[in-house]
Structures are given as C-alpha cells and as structure tokens.
C-alpha cells in the first residue's frame, strides 16, 4: 500500500466556531477540515498553510 502524508488545519474564531469546507465528489458532497496531501519537499506546516489558502482563499499562521 502506498503511503500518502496529509495535513489538516483546525481553525477557530474567537467564539470557538470551527471552520470546515464543503468538498464535492461526483454527485455527493461532504464536510471536512481544510487540508490535503503533502507535496514532495513540503513540511506538514507548509502543506497545511497551502491547503487552507487553496480551499478558503485565506492565509493562516500556525501557532502552538
């Protein structure tokens, strides 16, 4: 089985609301945290930052 590394971001606002994105697959859809596959040479943090930008249009700063 081929290994695929993925990275996701848990993003909350000051009221504790969690950001989720709606994904479409064929005729159905599902909700998830923004994220996706790590590209060659990327760190997990770089992948999460890129995926959030691609999926939401917003930039993030990873803390913690």
TAZI-V764391 format. One record per backbone hydrogen bond with DSSP energy under -1.0 kcal/mol. CO is the residue of the C=O (numbers start at 1). NH is the residue of the N-H. Records with the same first field share a line. If there is no record, write none. Layout:
BEGIN
CO->NH ; NH
END
This chain:
BEGIN
5->38
7->36
11->19
13->16
17->13
21->32
23->30
25->28
28->25
30->23
32->21
34->9
36->7
39->42
43->47
44->48
45->49
46->50
47->51
48->52
49->53
50->54
51->55
52->56
53->57
END
